[in-house]
Amino acid sequence: MAHSYKSEYPAGVQVDDGIKAFFEEFYKTSDTPDAHEKYADSFTKDATIIVASKKAVGAEEILQLRKSMWTTIASRLHTPHKIFPFGSGSSEVMLYGNVVYTLKDGRKADVEWGARASLVKDGGRWKLQFYQVYLDSAAAQNAK
């Protein structure tokens, strides 16, 4: 069975179909080792991303951060379980999921994460203006 990047959303909360499609494509891109430019293009030119203790602002820094996230990782597989918009029609969300890493030395780690994201329309496409991921970075370092 193919992996699904579809998330569960709260009942009764209207979420733009474009935002749902954005997150499905975003996590698929996140898990594609050589899709650095496509990943960086998921953000506005002046976006901010914070992953654990690493922060990048702007397109060039985001691209460099993305490349650095693959230096010790052979593969990753995100499962975004739930996405919680801040009310109907909001483009600000909280997310919850897990990611399974396989390190280049063969060890694996399964890490739960939470995130906060703010999206905007940029050139007719949804993009991240702000994205912060909360995770236990030691979990990946303690892979088995």
C-alpha positions as CSV (number, residue, x, y, z in Angstrom):
1,M,0.0,0.0,0.0
2,A,1.3,3.4,-0.9
3,H,2.0,5.9,1.8
4,S,-0.6,8.6,2.2
5,Y,0.1,12.2,3.0
6,K,-3.5,13.0,3.7
7,S,-4.3,14.5,7.1
8,E,-7.4,14.4,9.3
9,Y,-9.1,17.8,9.9
10,P,-11.5,18.8,12.6
11,A,-15.2,18.2,11.8
12,G,-17.2,21.3,10.9
13,V,-14.2,23.4,10.1
14,Q,-13.9,24.6,6.5
15,V,-10.4,24.3,5.1
16,D,-9.5,25.5,1.6
17,D,-8.9,22.5,-0.7
18,G,-5.7,24.3,-1.9
19,I,-4.3,24.2,1.7
20,K,-5.1,20.5,2.0
21,A,-3.4,19.8,-1.3
22,F,-0.4,22.1,-0.4
23,F,0.4,20.0,2.8
24,E,0.1,16.7,1.0
25,E,2.6,17.9,-1.7
26,F,4.8,19.6,0.9
27,Y,5.4,16.5,3.0
28,K,5.9,14.4,-0.2
29,T,8.5,17.0,-1.3
30,S,10.0,17.0,2.2
31,D,10.6,13.2,1.8
32,T,12.2,13.5,-1.6
33,P,16.0,13.7,-1.1
34,D,16.9,15.8,-4.2
35,A,13.9,18.2,-4.2
36,H,15.7,21.0,-2.5
37,E,14.6,23.8,-4.8
38,K,11.0,22.5,-4.9
39,Y,11.0,22.4,-1.1
40,A,12.4,26.0,-0.8
41,D,9.7,27.1,-3.4
42,S,7.0,26.0,-0.9
43,F,7.9,29.2,1.1
44,T,7.5,32.8,0.3
45,K,10.7,34.7,-0.5
46,D,10.8,36.3,2.9
47,A,9.5,33.3,4.9
48,T,10.8,32.1,8.3
49,I,11.3,28.4,9.1
50,I,12.4,27.1,12.5
51,V,13.1,23.4,12.9
52,A,14.0,22.5,16.5
53,S,16.9,25.0,17.2
54,K,17.7,25.8,13.5
55,K,16.2,29.0,12.0
56,A,16.3,30.2,8.4
57,V,14.9,33.5,7.0
58,G,14.5,34.1,3.3
59,A,14.8,31.9,0.2
60,E,18.6,31.3,0.2
61,E,18.8,30.4,4.0
62,I,15.8,28.1,3.6
63,L,17.5,26.3,0.7
64,Q,20.7,25.9,2.7
65,L,18.8,24.6,5.8
66,R,16.9,22.1,3.6
67,K,20.2,20.8,2.1
68,S,21.7,20.5,5.6
69,M,18.7,18.4,6.8
70,W,19.8,15.7,4.4
71,T,23.5,15.5,5.3
72,T,23.2,12.5,7.7
73,I,19.7,11.2,6.5
74,A,19.3,8.6,3.8
75,S,15.5,8.7,3.8
76,R,12.6,10.2,5.7
77,L,8.9,9.5,5.7
78,H,6.4,12.1,7.2
79,T,3.0,11.1,8.3
80,P,1.0,14.3,9.1
81,H,-1.8,12.8,11.2
82,K,-3.9,15.9,12.0
83,I,-4.0,19.5,10.9
84,F,-5.9,22.0,13.1
85,P,-6.9,25.3,11.4
86,F,-7.4,28.4,13.6
87,G,-11.1,28.5,12.7
88,S,-13.0,28.1,9.5
89,G,-11.3,29.6,6.5
90,S,-8.1,30.3,8.4
91,S,-4.7,29.9,6.8
92,E,-3.0,29.5,10.1
93,V,-2.7,25.9,11.4
94,M,-1.2,23.6,14.0
95,L,-0.1,20.2,12.9
96,Y,0.8,16.9,14.5
97,G,2.5,13.9,13.0
98,N,5.5,11.6,13.0
99,V,8.5,11.1,10.8
100,V,10.6,8.0,10.3
101,Y,14.2,8.7,9.5
102,T,16.8,6.2,8.1
103,L,20.2,7.5,8.7
104,K,23.1,7.0,6.2
105,D,24.7,4.6,8.7
106,G,21.5,2.4,8.6
107,R,20.0,3.4,12.0
108,K,16.4,4.4,12.2
109,A,14.4,6.7,14.3
110,D,10.6,7.4,14.6
111,V,10.1,10.9,15.9
112,E,6.8,12.6,16.8
113,W,6.5,16.3,15.9
114,G,4.2,19.3,16.1
115,A,4.3,22.4,14.0
116,R,2.8,25.8,13.6
117,A,2.3,27.2,10.1
118,S,1.0,30.3,8.5
119,L,0.2,30.2,4.7
120,V,-0.4,33.0,2.2
121,K,-1.4,33.1,-1.4
122,D,1.7,34.0,-3.5
123,G,1.3,34.2,-7.2
124,G,-2.0,32.3,-6.9
125,R,-0.4,29.4,-5.0
126,W,-0.5,28.7,-1.3
127,K,3.0,29.0,0.3
128,L,4.3,29.0,3.8
129,Q,5.2,32.4,5.3
130,F,6.0,31.0,8.7
131,Y,6.7,27.3,9.7
132,Q,8.0,26.2,13.0
133,V,8.5,22.5,13.8
134,Y,8.7,21.3,17.4
135,L,10.5,17.9,17.8
136,D,12.9,16.2,20.0
137,S,16.1,16.4,18.0
138,A,17.9,14.0,20.4
139,A,15.5,11.3,19.2
140,A,17.1,11.2,15.8
141,Q,20.5,11.3,17.3
142,N,19.6,8.4,19.5
143,A,18.5,6.3,16.5
144,K,18.8,2.5,16.8
